[in-house]
Structures are given as C-alpha cells and as structure tokens.
Amino acid sequence: MKLNKYHIAVIPGDGVGNEVVPAAIQVLDTVADIHGGVKFEWTYFPWGCEYYIKHGVMMQEDGIETLKSFDQIFLGAVGMPALVPDHISLGGLLLKIRREMEQTINVRPAKLLHGMKSPLANPQDFDILVVRENSEGEYSDVGGRIHRGEDEIAMQTAVFTRKASERAMRYAFSQAAKRRGHVTSATKSNGIPHSMTFWDDVFKEVSQSYPDIRTTSTHIDALAAFFVMKPHVLDVIIASNLFGDILTDLGGAIMGSIGIAPAANLNVERKYPSMFEPVHGSAPDIAGKGIANPIGQIWTGKLMLDFLGYEDLGALILSAIEDTLSDNVKTADLGGEATTPEVTAKIIEHVKRKANSPS
C-alpha cells in the first residue's frame, strides 16, 4: 500500500484550543494507523493571544509564507478578550489566514447526532450542511468612520462579486449532488435591494447548470425560523458571509451544544492549504480545567479527512463520536461528568472496535 504523508500546520491558539487540539490529533493518528496508507506529520506553531502579548503580533511576520508550505492547517481557537481586543486577535490570525490563503468557502454541518438531545421538541433527525461564502459580503473591510460627537458616522459596505458568489454556489450544488439533492439560498432581497437581488440573480443563473438539484430561495428571517421549527426539511444551504455565520451558530444550538460544531475554511482550488477549526471559541473560563468538549475539534478533523479524500475514515470518526455520546460519556456542557481525556479515550476505543469488527 502506498503511504501518503500529509504535513499539517497545527495552531492550538488560545484557551481550550491547547486541550482539544491534542485530543483530536490522537484520534486522527489512530485512524491513520488503522488505514496504514496515511501518515500525518504535525508541526506546532505558538501563535495566538499569548504570542501577541509577548511580541505585539498574533503570528510571526513571515507566518503566511511559512504556512503555504503545508498541506493543511489545523486550528484550535483564537481569542482572549480580557487581554487582547477581538478585532486584533481575529484580524491578526484567523481572518488573516482565511484571506491570504484564499479560503473562500466555509463549510459547517449541523446534524442531530445519536446520543445527543436537541433542545427542539421534535428535531426529526435533521442533517444540514451550510456552505458560506467566506471572503467578502458583509465582512468586507470597505468602510470607515468620520467626525466626532453627535455627527459621527460609521459606514460598512457589503461587497458581493459574481466570481465569489458563483464559486460558493457551485460548491453548494456539488455537495447537494452527494446528499439529498436540494439547495436553499439564504436571501433578504425584500429588505436589501441591491446586494441580495444580485445574489438571487446569480443563484438562479447557477442553478440552471444543475437541473437535477431542487432549489429554494428563502429570506434569512424565515430560514432562521425553519432551523427551529422544521430543520429536517433542509439539506444544503448557501449563504453570504454574515448570514452563514449566524445560521451555523444556530445550527450548533439545535444540535445541543456549539461545543460539538465543526468547520472548514476551504481553498477549493487547492492552491493554498485549507484551514480546519471548530466553531466554539477559546472558552477562557474553563481553560486548563480538563473539561473542554473535544468533539467539535475531533469532528473538524473528520472534515479534514473528507477534504483529503478519506471519507471512509471520516465516517469512522463520526460514528465513533456518536457511539461515545450514546454511551453517555460526555463533558459538562452536555450534562455529563467526563473529562476531555476520558471522552477522547472513549472515541478512540470505539474507532478501534469498529475498525476491527467484521463488515
């Protein structure tokens, strides 16, 4: 069997990132050993808020050029708001990497896992994939502030280009073709008459190339309600930067905890490495206590395996996560008493058991 080696840049970052990243790496190394044809080589970087406090920057000056030599990037968490303002921590590391590595698409699943109790009364086994345009939209840097006092003005300009919108939409359609064949576009053209009608027009044009995929265009406020009232009817959602960000936090909530939610920032052209990170933050209030939930980071590793073409190994990890939850081995945020190492060990136990059981 040919051995494929992948050089992964690891940035544990801040807070619980330093606990959940090593946990996820243990799981990824386990499935790599089981496969036999995959090997990960991990290189750690100490970038984050503590690095900023010491050096005045979130990452070293040549950090982006350094990262370009790796196959992928595995990120933990960014943020210590009590010590470093969020716009500095995110802008100097997470957003810098996303933009300069041209990670133009963000992917976040929201799925009712076996062993999890959703806060919804009747979730009906929802399985949603949100594809978010990750490079422009409402999060563009165009704008500014002028004047002072009662005449002060702040302007933030949303930027939508045909190239970026179409690229994200085509990726969403490609994912729907592998799933249940339905794409929902998140819009608000009844209240945002320029950018959102443009988004609607591009969506209609792109959809003509995918006649076998069903489409729906839904206003973001109604779509947020659907996440609560009938998430089971949703398959793939394509959304702008802001709308996708909000919907995916809601997705984490209806799963039962944002601590289990994964994410991928993709350079779909594979010109530069993609970056894989959980949705949860650095959780400084529980950092160092050994009780952080590692599932979001481990599920994020599953997304990295999928992107590398090892969907069978990714499925093995997700199944082991569900078995662990079904065994009621859970951290405190899920109502359990298990520690980070205990949850990790149980997931690894299930991975090995499943790999060794007859198919």
FENNOR-V243147 format. One record per residue. N is the residue number from 0. RES is the residue in one letter. PSI is psi in radians with two decimals (NA if undefined). Layout:
n:res:psi
N:RES:PSI
N:RES:PSI
This chain:
n:res:psi
0:M:2.33
1:K:2.38
2:L:2.09
3:N:2.07
4:K:2.38
5:Y:2.20
6:H:1.99
7:I:2.21
8:A:2.23
9:V:2.16
10:I:1.59
11:P:-0.57
12:G:-2.22
13:D:2.82
14:G:-2.27
15:V:-0.18
16:G:-0.57
17:N:-0.17
18:E:-0.71
19:V:-0.47
20:V:-0.86
21:P:-0.59
22:A:-0.82
23:A:-0.63
24:I:-0.64
25:Q:-0.76
26:V:-0.77
27:L:-0.69
28:D:-0.59
29:T:-0.84
30:V:-0.53
31:A:-0.73
32:D:-0.68
33:I:-0.74
34:H:-0.76
35:G:-0.37
36:G:0.15
37:V:2.40
38:K:2.32
39:F:2.37
40:E:2.03
41:W:2.29
42:T:2.09
43:Y:2.49
44:F:2.35
45:P:0.46
46:W:2.59
47:G:-2.80
48:C:-0.66
49:E:-0.64
50:Y:-0.69
51:Y:-0.75
52:I:-0.61
53:K:-0.62
54:H:-0.17
55:G:0.07
56:V:2.68
57:M:-0.41
58:M:2.79
59:Q:2.75
60:E:-0.68
61:D:0.43
62:G:-0.76
63:I:-0.78
64:E:-0.64
65:T:-0.79
66:L:-0.49
67:K:-0.36
68:S:-0.08
69:F:2.79
70:D:-0.74
71:Q:2.97
72:I:2.30
73:F:1.93
74:L:2.49
75:G:-1.43
76:A:2.68
77:V:2.26
78:G:2.26
79:M:1.30
80:P:-0.40
81:A:-0.38
82:L:-0.56
83:V:2.15
84:P:2.50
85:D:-0.64
86:H:-0.41
87:I:-0.82
88:S:-0.80
89:L:-0.77
90:G:-0.52
91:G:-0.14
92:L:-1.28
93:L:-0.98
94:L:-0.58
95:K:-0.78
96:I:-0.81
97:R:-0.81
98:R:-0.82
99:E:-0.32
100:M:0.09
101:E:0.78
102:Q:1.43
103:T:-0.14
104:I:2.32
105:N:2.32
106:V:2.24
107:R:2.06
108:P:2.67
109:A:1.93
110:K:2.42
111:L:1.87
112:L:2.52
113:H:2.35
114:G:-0.13
115:M:2.52
116:K:2.03
117:S:2.57
118:P:-0.20
119:L:2.53
120:A:-0.60
121:N:1.29
122:P:-0.42
123:Q:0.77
124:D:0.91
125:F:2.64
126:D:1.68
127:I:2.49
128:L:2.05
129:V:2.12
130:V:2.08
131:R:2.23
132:E:2.22
133:N:0.12
134:S:-0.23
135:E:-2.17
136:G:-2.38
137:E:-0.25
138:Y:0.32
139:S:2.81
140:D:0.14
141:V:2.15
142:G:-2.95
143:G:-3.13
144:R:2.45
145:I:2.80
146:H:3.12
147:R:2.86
148:G:-2.53
149:E:-0.25
150:D:0.10
151:E:2.43
152:I:2.37
153:A:2.31
154:M:2.30
155:Q:2.07
156:T:2.17
157:A:2.37
158:V:2.15
159:F:2.12
160:T:2.63
161:R:-0.72
162:K:-0.87
163:A:-0.70
164:S:-0.81
165:E:-0.70
166:R:-0.82
167:A:-0.71
168:M:-0.73
169:R:-0.63
170:Y:-0.72
171:A:-0.75
172:F:-0.66
173:S:-0.61
174:Q:-0.66
175:A:-0.58
176:A:-0.42
177:K:-0.16
178:R:-2.05
179:R:0.13
180:G:0.63
181:H:2.23
182:V:2.25
183:T:2.22
184:S:2.24
185:A:2.11
186:T:3.10
187:K:0.81
188:S:-0.23
189:N:-0.20
190:G:-0.33
191:I:1.54
192:P:-0.22
193:H:-1.13
194:S:-0.66
195:M:-0.53
196:T:-0.60
197:F:-0.83
198:W:-0.78
199:D:-0.74
200:D:-0.78
201:V:-0.70
202:F:-0.77
203:K:-0.72
204:E:-0.79
205:V:-0.68
206:S:-0.43
207:Q:-0.37
208:S:-0.10
209:Y:1.20
210:P:-0.34
211:D:-0.08
212:I:2.20
213:R:2.55
214:T:2.64
215:T:2.50
216:S:2.11
217:T:2.36
218:H:2.49
219:I:-0.61
220:D:-0.73
221:A:-0.67
222:L:-0.69
223:A:-0.68
224:A:-0.66
225:F:-0.58
226:F:-0.55
227:V:-0.71
228:M:-0.61
229:K:1.03
230:P:-0.39
231:H:-0.29
232:V:-0.16
233:L:2.51
234:D:-1.60
235:V:2.34
236:I:2.32
237:I:2.27
238:A:2.74
239:S:3.06
240:N:-0.88
241:L:-0.84
242:F:-0.72
243:G:-0.65
244:D:-0.81
245:I:-0.80
246:L:-0.63
247:T:-0.50
248:D:-0.67
249:L:-0.63
250:G:-0.75
251:G:-0.69
252:A:-0.76
253:I:-0.31
254:M:-0.42
255:G:-0.29
256:S:2.34
257:I:-0.27
258:G:-0.21
259:I:0.00
260:A:2.27
261:P:2.97
262:A:2.70
263:A:2.32
264:N:1.92
265:L:2.32
266:N:1.60
267:V:-0.42
268:E:-0.20
269:R:0.49
270:K:-0.66
271:Y:2.90
272:P:2.62
273:S:2.91
274:M:2.34
275:F:2.20
276:E:2.56
277:P:2.84
278:V:-0.54
279:H:2.81
280:G:-2.83
281:S:-0.21
282:A:1.04
283:P:-0.37
284:D:-0.41
285:I:0.03
286:A:2.39
287:G:-0.06
288:K:-0.13
289:G:0.36
290:I:0.12
291:A:2.50
292:N:2.06
293:P:-0.05
294:I:-0.70
295:G:-0.73
296:Q:-0.66
297:I:-0.75
298:W:-0.61
299:T:-0.69
300:G:-0.62
301:K:-0.72
302:L:-0.63
303:M:-0.73
304:L:-0.75
305:D:-0.78
306:F:-0.54
307:L:-0.11
308:G:0.21
309:Y:1.05
310:E:-0.48
311:D:-0.70
312:L:-0.63
313:G:-0.74
314:A:-0.63
315:L:-0.76
316:I:-0.80
317:L:-0.68
318:S:-0.69
319:A:-0.63
320:I:-0.79
321:E:-0.68
322:D:-0.68
323:T:-0.76
324:L:-0.69
325:S:-0.49
326:D:-0.02
327:N:0.52
328:V:1.71
329:K:2.63
330:T:3.03
331:A:-0.58
332:D:-0.34
333:L:0.18
334:G:0.15
335:G:-2.98
336:E:0.09
337:A:2.65
338:T:2.97
339:T:-0.85
340:P:-0.58
341:E:-0.73
342:V:-0.75
343:T:-0.80
344:A:-0.68
345:K:-0.69
346:I:-0.76
347:I:-0.69
348:E:-0.77
349:H:-0.62
350:V:-0.84
351:K:-0.72
352:R:-0.80
353:K:-0.66
354:A:-0.51
355:N:-0.16
356:S:2.57
357:P:2.45
358:S:NA
